[in-house]
């Protein structure tokens, strides 16, 4: 019999908890406007994955934990927050944070149109910290954002706002520190800075698996589960992964 190999082009499920099939959130006005369309395109270009399918896997994880006090550490256009708030199996409340007041207002309008205002609270903050009490959240979610921040400070602040036994759920690209990967990152930075005109992403810092685990344990997290959402085509390839770290 021929051995079956993983197809690197197939997006895998994050199986920390069993995912539950669900339809896309229906009736969301202007689900993709010009800004969000750009976010989705950048995510697919950088990871090879579908933006909305990946967001929904994070939503699946949160719903399956049955935790009720959630913090979305980067609201952006509110995609993750609103898809979680609209899930019938979710019975909690979401605090959605962003430093950009324009994006927050857009997300608030979408929440009102979907009659989800009672489930979500949007709040502006100024970096480096979130204006939340110690032990505030049962789950803190960071979707494709850690690479834009100094990792140690970001993780310490996330740890602070979590209750004991709470989860930090990270969606991030994990990059192997090989020579060919470093060459590829140089090309990506060039493309982001000069072609896409995205200086923030061009300055991103990604971590390899062992480094990220060390950072999380050094912060104080006691259990870390990491799963890539695609199989690597080579040992030099970075893979977008979901990371569940338990306080």
For each residue, the residues with C-beta under 8 A, 3 or more apart:
1:
2:
3:
4:
5:
6: 10 12 231
7: 10 231
8: 230 231 232 233
9: 48 230
10: 6 7 230 231
11: 49 50 53 54 229 230
12: 6 227 228 229 230 231
13: 19 57 229
14: 19 57 58 60 61 227 229 242
15: 18 19 227
16: 61 225 227 242 244
17: 60 61 64 65
18: 15 64
19: 13 14 15 57 60 61 64
20: 60 63 64 89
21:
22: 56 60 87
23: 26
24: 52 56
25: 28 82 83 86 87
26: 23
27: 114
28: 25 31 82 110 113 114
29: 110 113
30: 33 110
31: 28 36
32: 36 37 40
33: 30 36 37 77
34: 37 38
35: 38 39 77
36: 31 32 33 39 40 77 79
37: 32 33 34 40 41
38: 34 35 41 42
39: 35 36 42 43 51 76 77 79
40: 32 36 37 43 44 51 52
41: 37 38 44 45
42: 38 39 45 46 196 198 201
43: 39 40 46 47 49 51 54 144
44: 40 41 47 48 49 50 51
45: 41 42
46: 42 43 173 188 201 240
47: 43 44 54 173 229 230 240
48: 9 44 230 240
49: 11 43 44 53 54 229 230 240
50: 11 44 53 54
51: 39 40 43 44 54 55 79
52: 24 40 55 56 79
53: 11 49 50 56 57
54: 11 43 47 49 50 51 57 58 171 229 240
55: 51 52 58 59 79 80 83 143
56: 22 24 52 53 59 60 83
57: 13 14 19 53 54 60 61 229 242
58: 14 54 55 61 62 80 141 143 169 171 242
59: 55 56 62 63 80 83 84 87
60: 14 17 19 20 22 56 57 63 64
61: 14 16 17 19 57 58 64 65 169 242 244
62: 58 59 65 67 70 84 90 139 141 169
63: 20 59 60 66 84 87 89 90
64: 17 18 19 20 60 61
65: 17 61 62 138 139 167
66: 63
67: 62 70 92 138 139 166 167
68: 91 92 93 138
69: 92 93 95 136 137 138 139 163
70: 62 67 84 92 93 94 95 137 138 139 140 141
71: 94 95 96 97 130 132 136 137 139 140 141 161
72: 75 80 81 84 94 95 96 97 141 143
73: 97 130 140 141 142 145 158
74: 97 98 142 143 145
75: 72 78 81 96 97 98 103 104 107 122
76: 39 79 98 103 107
77: 33 35 36 39 103 106 107 110
78: 75 81 82 96 103 106 107 108 110 111 120 122
79: 36 39 51 52 55 76 82 83
80: 55 58 59 72 83 84 141 143
81: 72 75 78 84 85 94 96 107 111 120 122
82: 25 28 78 79 85 86 107 110 111 114 116 120
83: 25 55 56 59 79 80 86 87
84: 59 62 63 70 72 80 81 87 90 94
85: 81 82 90 94 111 114 116 119 120
86: 25 82 83 114 116
87: 22 25 59 63 83 84 90
88:
89: 20 63
90: 62 63 84 85 87 119
91: 68
92: 67 68 69 70 119 138
93: 68 69 70 119 120 121
94: 70 71 72 81 84 85 119 120 121
95: 69 70 71 72 120 121 123 132 136 137
96: 71 72 75 78 81 104 107 120 121 122 123
97: 71 72 73 74 75 122 123 124 125 130
98: 74 75 76 101 103 104 107 122 124 125
99: 124 125 126 127
100: 103 104 124
101: 98 104 105 124
102: 105 106
103: 75 76 77 78 98 100 106 107
104: 75 96 98 100 101 107 108 122 123 124
105: 101 102 108 109
106: 77 78 102 103 109 110
107: 75 76 77 78 81 82 96 98 103 104 110 111 122
108: 78 104 105 111 112 117 122
109: 105 106 112 113
110: 28 29 30 77 78 82 106 107 113 114
111: 78 81 82 85 107 108 114 116 117 119 120 122
112: 108 109 115 116 117
113: 28 29 109 110
114: 27 28 82 85 86 110 111
115: 112
116: 82 85 86 111 112 119 120
117: 108 111 112 120
118:
119: 85 90 92 93 94 111 116
120: 78 81 82 85 93 94 95 96 111 116 117
121: 93 94 95 96
122: 75 78 81 96 97 98 104 107 108 111
123: 95 96 97 104 131
124: 97 98 99 100 101 104
125: 97 98 99 129 130 131
126: 99
127: 99 149
128: 149 150 153 154 157
129: 125 157
130: 71 73 97 125 157 161
131: 123 125
132: 71 95 136 137 161
133: 136 161
134: 160 161
135: 161 162 163 164
136: 69 71 95 132 133 161 162 163
137: 69 70 71 95 132 140 161 162 163 166
138: 65 67 68 69 70 92 162 163 166 167
139: 62 65 67 69 70 71 162 166 167 168 169
140: 70 71 73 137 158 161 162 166 167 168 169
141: 58 62 70 71 72 73 80 169 171
142: 73 74 145 146 154 158 168 169 170 171 172
143: 55 58 72 74 80 171
144: 43 147 171 172 173 240
145: 73 74 142 148 149 172
146: 142 149 151 154 170 172
147: 144 172 173 204 205 206
148: 145 200 201 203 204
149: 127 128 145 146 153 154
150: 128 153 154
151: 146 154 155 205 207 212 215
152: 155 156 215 218 219
153: 128 149 150 156 157
154: 128 142 146 149 150 151 157 158
155: 151 152 158 159 168 215 216 219 221
156: 152 153 159 160 219
157: 128 129 130 153 154 160 161
158: 73 140 142 154 155 161 162 168
159: 155 156 162 168 219 220 221 247
160: 134 156 157
161: 71 130 132 133 134 135 136 137 140 157 158
162: 135 136 137 138 139 140 158 159 166 167 168 247
163: 69 135 136 137 138 166 247
164: 135 247
165: 246 247
166: 67 137 138 139 140 162 163 246 247
167: 65 67 138 139 140 162 244 245 246 247
168: 139 140 142 155 158 159 162 216 221 243 244 245 247
169: 58 61 62 139 140 141 142 242 243 244 245
170: 142 146 242 243 245
171: 54 58 141 142 143 144 240 241 242 243
172: 142 144 145 146 147 206 207 212 240 241 243
173: 46 47 144 147 206 238 239 240 241
174: 206 207 208 209 212 226 228 238 239 240 241
175: 181 185 206 207 208 238
176: 181 208 209 235 236 237 238
177: 181 182 208 211
178: 181 182 235 236
179: 182 183
180: 183 184 234 236
181: 175 176 177 178 184 185 236 237 238
182: 177 178 179 185 186
183: 179 180 186 187
184: 180 181 187 188 236 238
185: 175 181 182 188 189 206
186: 182 183 189 190
187: 183 184 190 191
188: 46 184 185 191 192
189: 185 186 192 193 202 203
190: 186 187 193 194 195
191: 187 188 194 195 196
192: 188 189 195 196 198 199 201 202
193: 189 190 196 197 198 199 202
194: 190 191 197
195: 190 191 192
196: 42 191 192 193 201
197: 193 194
198: 42 192 193 201 202
199: 192 193 202 203
200: 148 203 204
201: 42 46 148 192 196 198 204
202: 189 192 193 198 199
203: 148 189 199 200
204: 147 148 200 201
205: 147 151
206: 147 172 173 174 175 185 238
207: 151 172 174 175 211 212 215
208: 174 175 176 177 211 212
209: 174 176 212 213 226
210: 213 214
211: 177 207 208 214 215
212: 151 172 174 207 208 209 215 216 226 243
213: 209 210 216 217 224 226
214: 210 211 217 218
215: 151 152 155 207 211 212 218 219
216: 155 168 212 213 219 221 224 243 245
217: 213 214 220 221 222 224
218: 152 214 215
219: 152 155 156 159 215 216
220: 159 217 247
221: 155 159 168 216 217 224 245 246 247
222: 217 246 247
223: 245 246
224: 213 216 217 221 243 244 245 246
225: 16 243 244 245
226: 174 209 212 213 241 242 243
227: 12 14 15 16 241 242
228: 12 174 231 232 239 240 241
229: 11 12 13 14 47 49 54 57 239 240 241 242
230: 8 9 10 11 12 47 48 49 239 240
231: 6 7 8 10 12 228 239
232: 8 228 235 237 239
233: 8 237
234: 180 237
235: 176 178 232
236: 176 178 180 181 184
237: 176 181 232 233 234
238: 173 174 175 176 181 184 206
239: 173 174 228 229 230 231 232
240: 46 47 48 49 54 144 171 172 173 174 228 229 230
241: 171 172 173 174 226 227 228 229
242: 14 16 57 58 61 169 170 171 226 227 229
243: 168 169 170 171 172 212 216 224 225 226
244: 16 61 167 168 169 224 225
245: 167 168 169 170 216 221 223 224 225
246: 165 166 167 221 222 223 224
247: 159 162 163 164 165 166 167 168 220 221 222
